Amino acid sequence: DQNVSGAFAKKMEKVVVRDGGKIMELIPPDQWASGTQKCILRSRDGKVDFGFIYNIQGSATMKFEIGKLIQFYGQYKYDPKGGNVEVPFKGKSGQWVGWAVYENRRYYCHQEESGSDHL
């Protein structure tokens, strides 16, 4: 599995990563896109600060606190400032995939059994 530091160093445009990071900065709710929570994480190796975007529609919100660790399986998108990781994300099948673990709780997509596109 790829990690954020490796994806950033290789300038990977769009890649699935399994990694984690420490919350360095909270992005206020008035700056969120509808249905998302955002913060800035520092990679486990301390080499990259990057945006973390959690799609909360149909799922519980996280109570982000500076200094806490988030582990995740998500999609990384490169930009020169460090890039962003989005969780969950639409996989190749068109279904939502990915997860985050925060404060010993796993957050993931709650898809309806009918195969609906809701989170």
VMD Tcl script that builds the backbone (N, CA, C; Angstrom):
set m [mol new atoms 357]
animate dup $m
set s [atomselect $m all]
$s set {name element resname resid chain x y z} {
  {N N ASP 1 A 0.831 -1.195 0.000}
  {CA C ASP 1 A 0.000 0.000 0.000}
  {C C ASP 1 A 0.869 1.249 0.000}
  {N N GLN 2 A 0.403 2.254 -0.678}
  {CA C GLN 2 A 1.094 3.534 -0.757}
  {C C GLN 2 A 0.785 4.370 0.494}
  {N N ASN 3 A 1.752 5.212 0.926}
  {CA C ASN 3 A 1.476 6.150 2.007}
  {C C ASN 3 A 1.534 7.572 1.460}
  {N N VAL 4 A 1.113 8.545 2.258}
  {CA C VAL 4 A 1.027 9.928 1.802}
  {C C VAL 4 A 2.393 10.491 1.435}
  {N N SER 5 A 3.408 10.276 2.267}
  {CA C SER 5 A 4.740 10.822 1.975}
  {C C SER 5 A 5.286 10.300 0.653}
  {N N GLY 6 A 5.098 9.013 0.388}
  {CA C GLY 6 A 5.555 8.420 -0.865}
  {C C GLY 6 A 4.801 8.971 -2.060}
  {N N ALA 7 A 3.468 9.108 -1.905}
  {CA C ALA 7 A 2.644 9.641 -2.993}
  {C C ALA 7 A 3.005 11.098 -3.272}
  {N N PHE 8 A 3.279 11.864 -2.221}
  {CA C PHE 8 A 3.659 13.268 -2.398}
  {C C PHE 8 A 5.014 13.378 -3.096}
  {N N ALA 9 A 5.989 12.590 -2.646}
  {CA C ALA 9 A 7.335 12.623 -3.238}
  {C C ALA 9 A 7.299 12.267 -4.721}
  {N N LYS 10 A 6.389 11.350 -5.101}
  {CA C LYS 10 A 6.278 10.919 -6.505}
  {C C LYS 10 A 5.291 11.777 -7.299}
  {N N LYS 11 A 4.702 12.787 -6.649}
  {CA C LYS 11 A 3.726 13.684 -7.288}
  {C C LYS 11 A 2.598 12.910 -7.953}
  {N N MET 12 A 2.073 11.922 -7.228}
  {CA C MET 12 A 1.011 11.084 -7.767}
  {C C MET 12 A -0.308 11.859 -7.794}
  {N N GLU 13 A -0.888 11.941 -8.967}
  {CA C GLU 13 A -2.099 12.734 -9.182}
  {C C GLU 13 A -3.287 12.220 -8.375}
  {N N LYS 14 A -3.485 10.912 -8.382}
  {CA C LYS 14 A -4.654 10.303 -7.751}
  {C C LYS 14 A -4.298 8.865 -7.422}
  {N N VAL 15 A -4.196 8.534 -6.132}
  {CA C VAL 15 A -3.784 7.195 -5.726}
  {C C VAL 15 A -4.436 6.835 -4.387}
  {N N VAL 16 A -4.726 5.560 -4.215}
  {CA C VAL 16 A -5.281 5.074 -2.951}
  {C C VAL 16 A -4.137 4.907 -1.960}
  {N N VAL 17 A -4.347 5.429 -0.739}
  {CA C VAL 17 A -3.328 5.356 0.306}
  {C C VAL 17 A -3.919 4.753 1.574}
  {N N ARG 18 A -3.044 4.097 2.327}
  {CA C ARG 18 A -3.390 3.590 3.658}
  {C C ARG 18 A -2.330 4.175 4.574}
  {N N ASP 19 A -2.749 5.064 5.481}
  {CA C ASP 19 A -1.778 5.808 6.275}
  {C C ASP 19 A -2.464 6.387 7.503}
  {N N GLY 20 A -1.850 7.379 8.069}
  {CA C GLY 20 A -2.394 8.071 9.223}
  {C C GLY 20 A -1.636 9.352 9.432}
  {N N GLY 21 A -2.152 10.179 10.308}
  {CA C GLY 21 A -1.469 11.419 10.605}
  {C C GLY 21 A -2.035 12.080 11.840}
  {N N LYS 22 A -1.284 13.042 12.340}
  {CA C LYS 22 A -1.663 13.793 13.529}
  {C C LYS 22 A -2.352 15.087 13.099}
  {N N ILE 23 A -3.445 15.427 13.776}
  {CA C ILE 23 A -4.168 16.653 13.468}
  {C C ILE 23 A -3.327 17.852 13.897}
  {N N MET 24 A -3.041 18.733 12.927}
  {CA C MET 24 A -2.223 19.916 13.177}
  {C C MET 24 A -3.053 21.198 13.192}
  {N N GLU 25 A -4.134 21.203 12.426}
  {CA C GLU 25 A -4.955 22.414 12.305}
  {C C GLU 25 A -6.385 22.015 11.999}
  {N N LEU 26 A -7.321 22.715 12.594}
  {CA C LEU 26 A -8.735 22.488 12.319}
  {C C LEU 26 A -9.194 23.516 11.296}
  {N N ILE 27 A -9.988 23.101 10.342}
  {CA C ILE 27 A -10.558 24.021 9.358}
  {C C ILE 27 A -11.994 24.276 9.793}
  {N N PRO 28 A -12.325 25.531 10.091}
  {CA C PRO 28 A -13.657 25.854 10.622}
  {C C PRO 28 A -14.791 25.395 9.716}
  {N N PRO 29 A -15.932 25.031 10.329}
  {CA C PRO 29 A -17.072 24.520 9.562}
  {C C PRO 29 A -17.559 25.452 8.468}
  {N N ASP 30 A -17.444 26.766 8.620}
  {CA C ASP 30 A -17.949 27.673 7.594}
  {C C ASP 30 A -17.126 27.610 6.312}
  {N N GLN 31 A -15.967 26.936 6.354}
  {CA C GLN 31 A -15.138 26.778 5.160}
  {C C GLN 31 A -15.306 25.396 4.524}
  {N N TRP 32 A -16.104 24.540 5.107}
  {CA C TRP 32 A -16.303 23.183 4.589}
  {C C TRP 32 A -17.201 23.216 3.373}
  {N N ALA 33 A -16.929 22.322 2.478}
  {CA C ALA 33 A -17.905 22.039 1.424}
  {C C ALA 33 A -19.064 21.332 2.121}
  {N N SER 34 A -20.227 21.437 1.590}
  {CA C SER 34 A -21.387 20.807 2.191}
  {C C SER 34 A -21.142 19.308 2.393}
  {N N GLY 35 A -21.417 18.830 3.618}
  {CA C GLY 35 A -21.306 17.404 3.882}
  {C C GLY 35 A -19.896 16.895 4.117}
  {N N THR 36 A -18.952 17.786 4.434}
  {CA C THR 36 A -17.581 17.349 4.714}
  {C C THR 36 A -17.061 17.969 6.003}
  {N N GLN 37 A -16.067 17.316 6.572}
  {CA C GLN 37 A -15.275 17.851 7.675}
  {C C GLN 37 A -13.846 17.908 7.168}
  {N N LYS 38 A -13.102 18.930 7.579}
  {CA C LYS 38 A -11.723 19.060 7.100}
  {C C LYS 38 A -10.778 19.452 8.224}
  {N N CYS 39 A -9.543 18.979 8.070}
  {CA C CYS 39 A -8.467 19.383 8.963}
  {C C CYS 39 A -7.144 19.196 8.219}
  {N N ILE 40 A -6.073 19.660 8.821}
  {CA C ILE 40 A -4.737 19.466 8.269}
  {C C ILE 40 A -4.034 18.422 9.125}
  {N N LEU 41 A -3.503 17.392 8.466}
  {CA C LEU 41 A -2.763 16.336 9.154}
  {C C LEU 41 A -1.284 16.430 8.813}
  {N N ARG 42 A -0.443 15.959 9.713}
  {CA C ARG 42 A 0.981 15.774 9.434}
  {C C ARG 42 A 1.222 14.275 9.334}
  {N N SER 43 A 1.897 13.869 8.273}
  {CA C SER 43 A 2.163 12.443 8.052}
  {C C SER 43 A 2.906 11.844 9.234}
  {N N ARG 44 A 2.780 10.552 9.393}
  {CA C ARG 44 A 3.424 9.858 10.518}
  {C C ARG 44 A 4.926 10.079 10.567}
  {N N ASP 45 A 5.560 10.183 9.380}
  {CA C ASP 45 A 7.007 10.395 9.344}
  {C C ASP 45 A 7.385 11.872 9.483}
  {N N GLY 46 A 6.381 12.754 9.586}
  {CA C GLY 46 A 6.629 14.181 9.788}
  {C C GLY 46 A 7.079 14.936 8.548}
  {N N LYS 47 A 7.043 14.298 7.378}
  {CA C LYS 47 A 7.565 14.923 6.158}
  {C C LYS 47 A 6.553 15.784 5.406}
  {N N VAL 48 A 5.254 15.521 5.565}
  {CA C VAL 48 A 4.249 16.208 4.744}
  {C C VAL 48 A 3.047 16.611 5.603}
  {N N ASP 49 A 2.605 17.865 5.447}
  {CA C ASP 49 A 1.321 18.297 5.980}
  {C C ASP 49 A 0.346 18.276 4.803}
  {N N PHE 50 A -0.850 17.744 5.023}
  {CA C PHE 50 A -1.816 17.593 3.936}
  {C C PHE 50 A -3.238 17.759 4.453}
  {N N GLY 51 A -4.135 18.065 3.525}
  {CA C GLY 51 A -5.534 18.200 3.881}
  {C C GLY 51 A -6.193 16.843 4.043}
  {N N PHE 52 A -7.091 16.743 5.003}
  {CA C PHE 52 A -7.880 15.534 5.218}
  {C C PHE 52 A -9.343 15.940 5.073}
  {N N ILE 53 A -10.037 15.300 4.143}
  {CA C ILE 53 A -11.435 15.614 3.860}
  {C C ILE 53 A -12.266 14.374 4.167}
  {N N TYR 54 A -13.175 14.505 5.130}
  {CA C TYR 54 A -14.027 13.388 5.498}
  {C C TYR 54 A -15.455 13.687 5.046}
  {N N ASN 55 A -15.993 12.845 4.171}
  {CA C ASN 55 A -17.367 12.980 3.684}
  {C C ASN 55 A -18.312 12.391 4.722}
  {N N ILE 56 A -19.110 13.248 5.365}
  {CA C ILE 56 A -19.912 12.808 6.510}
  {C C ILE 56 A -21.359 12.461 6.184}
  {N N GLN 57 A -21.795 12.667 4.963}
  {CA C GLN 57 A -23.195 12.387 4.640}
  {C C GLN 57 A -23.520 10.930 4.941}
  {N N GLY 58 A -24.540 10.728 5.771}
  {CA C GLY 58 A -24.959 9.376 6.109}
  {C C GLY 58 A -24.059 8.701 7.126}
  {N N SER 59 A -23.186 9.461 7.775}
  {CA C SER 59 A -22.259 8.904 8.743}
  {C C SER 59 A -22.131 9.871 9.914}
  {N N ALA 60 A -21.549 9.412 10.987}
  {CA C ALA 60 A -21.326 10.262 12.151}
  {C C ALA 60 A -20.179 11.232 11.901}
  {N N THR 61 A -20.223 12.391 12.535}
  {CA C THR 61 A -19.119 13.335 12.434}
  {C C THR 61 A -18.045 12.967 13.457}
  {N N MET 62 A -16.832 13.434 13.207}
  {CA C MET 62 A -15.723 13.235 14.140}
  {C C MET 62 A -15.507 14.537 14.895}
  {N N LYS 63 A -15.141 14.449 16.153}
  {CA C LYS 63 A -14.839 15.648 16.943}
  {C C LYS 63 A -13.329 15.832 16.945}
  {N N PHE 64 A -12.828 16.463 15.863}
  {CA C PHE 64 A -11.396 16.648 15.690}
  {C C PHE 64 A -10.791 17.448 16.844}
  {N N GLU 65 A -9.613 16.996 17.295}
  {CA C GLU 65 A -8.842 17.720 18.301}
  {C C GLU 65 A -7.389 17.728 17.857}
  {N N ILE 66 A -6.770 18.902 17.953}
  {CA C ILE 66 A -5.360 19.031 17.583}
  {C C ILE 66 A -4.525 18.049 18.394}
  {N N GLY 67 A -3.591 17.385 17.726}
  {CA C GLY 67 A -2.697 16.433 18.373}
  {C C GLY 67 A -3.164 14.993 18.323}
  {N N LYS 68 A -4.433 14.763 17.971}
  {CA C LYS 68 A -4.976 13.396 17.896}
  {C C LYS 68 A -4.611 12.746 16.563}
  {N N LEU 69 A -4.552 11.422 16.560}
  {CA C LEU 69 A -4.194 10.649 15.381}
  {C C LEU 69 A -5.438 10.173 14.638}
  {N N ILE 70 A -5.384 10.247 13.298}
  {CA C ILE 70 A -6.410 9.663 12.435}
  {C C ILE 70 A -5.698 8.661 11.536}
  {N N GLN 71 A -6.204 7.447 11.477}
  {CA C GLN 71 A -5.722 6.449 10.528}
  {C C GLN 71 A -6.774 6.352 9.429}
  {N N PHE 72 A -6.349 6.062 8.216}
  {CA C PHE 72 A -7.313 6.080 7.129}
  {C C PHE 72 A -6.889 5.221 5.953}
  {N N TYR 73 A -7.898 4.912 5.135}
  {CA C TYR 73 A -7.748 4.295 3.823}
  {C C TYR 73 A -8.558 5.191 2.912}
  {N N GLY 74 A -7.869 5.952 2.052}
  {CA C GLY 74 A -8.567 6.935 1.241}
  {C C GLY 74 A -7.838 7.222 -0.059}
  {N N GLN 75 A -8.319 8.242 -0.741}
  {CA C GLN 75 A -7.730 8.614 -2.027}
  {C C GLN 75 A -6.934 9.908 -1.865}
  {N N TYR 76 A -5.658 9.844 -2.244}
  {CA C TYR 76 A -4.760 10.994 -2.184}
  {C C TYR 76 A -4.728 11.687 -3.542}
  {N N LYS 77 A -4.781 13.016 -3.511}
  {CA C LYS 77 A -4.642 13.830 -4.713}
  {C C LYS 77 A -3.507 14.816 -4.467}
  {N N TYR 78 A -2.503 14.768 -5.306}
  {CA C TYR 78 A -1.319 15.612 -5.170}
  {C C TYR 78 A -1.597 17.080 -5.475}
  {N N ASP 79 A -0.967 17.941 -4.701}
  {CA C ASP 79 A -0.754 19.338 -5.068}
  {C C ASP 79 A 0.534 19.760 -4.366}
  {N N PRO 80 A 1.209 20.801 -4.853}
  {CA C PRO 80 A 2.526 21.178 -4.319}
  {C C PRO 80 A 2.529 21.565 -2.841}
  {N N LYS 81 A 1.353 21.866 -2.269}
  {CA C LYS 81 A 1.269 22.247 -0.854}
  {C C LYS 81 A 1.164 21.037 0.062}
  {N N GLY 82 A 1.107 19.830 -0.479}
  {CA C GLY 82 A 1.001 18.628 0.338}
  {C C GLY 82 A -0.090 17.682 -0.112}
  {N N GLY 83 A -1.063 18.207 -0.835}
  {CA C GLY 83 A -2.127 17.362 -1.337}
  {C C GLY 83 A -3.273 17.201 -0.355}
  {N N ASN 84 A -4.214 16.339 -0.717}
  {CA C ASN 84 A -5.397 16.064 0.096}
  {C C ASN 84 A -5.715 14.579 0.061}
  {N N VAL 85 A -6.256 14.098 1.172}
  {CA C VAL 85 A -6.785 12.736 1.243}
  {C C VAL 85 A -8.281 12.851 1.474}
  {N N GLU 86 A -9.053 12.127 0.667}
  {CA C GLU 86 A -10.502 12.117 0.799}
  {C C GLU 86 A -10.951 10.733 1.245}
  {N N VAL 87 A -11.834 10.710 2.258}
  {CA C VAL 87 A -12.374 9.469 2.824}
  {C C VAL 87 A -13.848 9.688 3.118}
  {N N PRO 88 A -14.751 8.784 2.764}
  {CA C PRO 88 A -14.576 7.787 1.730}
  {C C PRO 88 A -14.533 8.452 0.359}
  {N N PHE 89 A -14.228 7.656 -0.646}
  {CA C PHE 89 A -14.122 8.152 -2.010}
  {C C PHE 89 A -14.813 7.157 -2.940}
  {N N LYS 90 A -15.140 7.625 -4.147}
  {CA C LYS 90 A -15.776 6.728 -5.118}
  {C C LYS 90 A -14.706 5.877 -5.783}
  {N N GLY 91 A -14.813 4.571 -5.613}
  {CA C GLY 91 A -13.868 3.634 -6.212}
  {C C GLY 91 A -14.167 3.407 -7.692}
  {N N LYS 92 A -13.386 2.536 -8.303}
  {CA C LYS 92 A -13.545 2.236 -9.737}
  {C C LYS 92 A -14.928 1.683 -10.049}
  {N N SER 93 A -15.520 1.009 -9.083}
  {CA C SER 93 A -16.848 0.417 -9.293}
  {C C SER 93 A -17.967 1.454 -9.186}
  {N N GLY 94 A -17.620 2.672 -8.745}
  {CA C GLY 94 A -18.631 3.697 -8.542}
  {C C GLY 94 A -19.214 3.686 -7.146}
  {N N GLN 95 A -18.807 2.697 -6.346}
  {CA C GLN 95 A -19.269 2.588 -4.965}
  {C C GLN 95 A -18.332 3.369 -4.048}
  {N N TRP 96 A -18.879 3.854 -2.936}
  {CA C TRP 96 A -18.056 4.545 -1.946}
  {C C TRP 96 A -17.209 3.532 -1.197}
  {N N VAL 97 A -15.918 3.792 -1.088}
  {CA C VAL 97 A -14.999 2.932 -0.349}
  {C C VAL 97 A -14.103 3.797 0.522}
  {N N GLY 98 A -13.461 3.168 1.484}
  {CA C GLY 98 A -12.537 3.867 2.368}
  {C C GLY 98 A -13.080 3.962 3.779}
  {N N TRP 99 A -12.191 4.296 4.703}
  {CA C TRP 99 A -12.555 4.390 6.109}
  {C C TRP 99 A -11.548 5.273 6.849}
  {N N ALA 100 A -11.939 5.669 8.045}
  {CA C ALA 100 A -11.045 6.396 8.946}
  {C C ALA 100 A -11.236 5.814 10.336}
  {N N VAL 101 A -10.159 5.763 11.117}
  {CA C VAL 101 A -10.244 5.354 12.513}
  {C C VAL 101 A -9.776 6.539 13.352}
  {N N TYR 102 A -10.644 6.959 14.260}
  {CA C TYR 102 A -10.364 8.114 15.110}
  {C C TYR 102 A -10.914 7.827 16.493}
  {N N GLU 103 A -10.053 7.982 17.496}
  {CA C GLU 103 A -10.468 7.727 18.879}
  {C C GLU 103 A -11.095 6.333 19.033}
  {N N ASN 104 A -10.432 5.326 18.455}
  {CA C ASN 104 A -10.842 3.918 18.541}
  {C C ASN 104 A -12.205 3.615 17.921}
  {N N ARG 105 A -12.651 4.454 17.008}
  {CA C ARG 105 A -13.912 4.212 16.309}
  {C C ARG 105 A -13.658 4.273 14.811}
  {N N ARG 106 A -14.236 3.314 14.083}
  {CA C ARG 106 A -14.094 3.279 12.621}
  {C C ARG 106 A -15.269 4.025 11.996}
  {N N TYR 107 A -14.932 4.935 11.100}
  {CA C TYR 107 A -15.915 5.713 10.351}
  {C C TYR 107 A -15.822 5.264 8.900}
  {N N TYR 108 A -16.952 4.996 8.283}
  {CA C TYR 108 A -16.956 4.510 6.908}
  {C C TYR 108 A -18.295 4.838 6.270}
  {N N CYS 109 A -18.406 4.520 5.007}
  {CA C CYS 109 A -19.600 4.782 4.227}
  {C C CYS 109 A -20.731 3.851 4.655}
  {N N HIS 110 A -21.901 4.414 4.840}
  {CA C HIS 110 A -23.093 3.619 5.155}
  {C C HIS 110 A -23.966 3.559 3.918}
  {N N GLN 111 A -23.670 2.650 3.009}
  {CA C GLN 111 A -24.472 2.527 1.790}
  {C C GLN 111 A -25.723 1.724 2.072}
  {N N GLU 112 A -26.773 2.125 1.403}
  {CA C GLU 112 A -28.018 1.380 1.540}
  {C C GLU 112 A -27.905 0.068 0.778}
  {N N GLU 113 A -28.618 -0.938 1.241}
  {CA C GLU 113 A -28.555 -2.255 0.623}
  {C C GLU 113 A -28.964 -2.252 -0.835}
  {N N SER 114 A -29.782 -1.287 -1.235}
  {CA C SER 114 A -30.259 -1.235 -2.620}
  {C C SER 114 A -29.158 -0.815 -3.592}
  {N N GLY 115 A -27.969 -0.481 -3.068}
  {CA C GLY 115 A -26.877 -0.056 -3.926}
  {C C GLY 115 A -26.938 1.432 -4.214}
  {N N SER 116 A -27.710 2.156 -3.426}
  {CA C SER 116 A -27.851 3.593 -3.615}
  {C C SER 116 A -26.505 4.289 -3.434}
  {N N ASP 117 A -26.383 5.471 -3.969}
  {CA C ASP 117 A -25.142 6.231 -3.952}
  {C C ASP 117 A -24.951 7.054 -2.681}
  {N N HIS 118 A -25.805 6.898 -1.688}
  {CA C HIS 118 A -25.704 7.707 -0.474}
  {C C HIS 118 A -24.560 7.225 0.406}
  {N N LEU 119 A -23.985 8.171 1.135}
  {CA C LEU 119 A -22.941 7.825 2.125}
  {C C LEU 119 A -23.591 7.354 3.387}
}
mol reanalyze $m
mol bondsrecalc $m
mol representation Tube
mol addrep $m
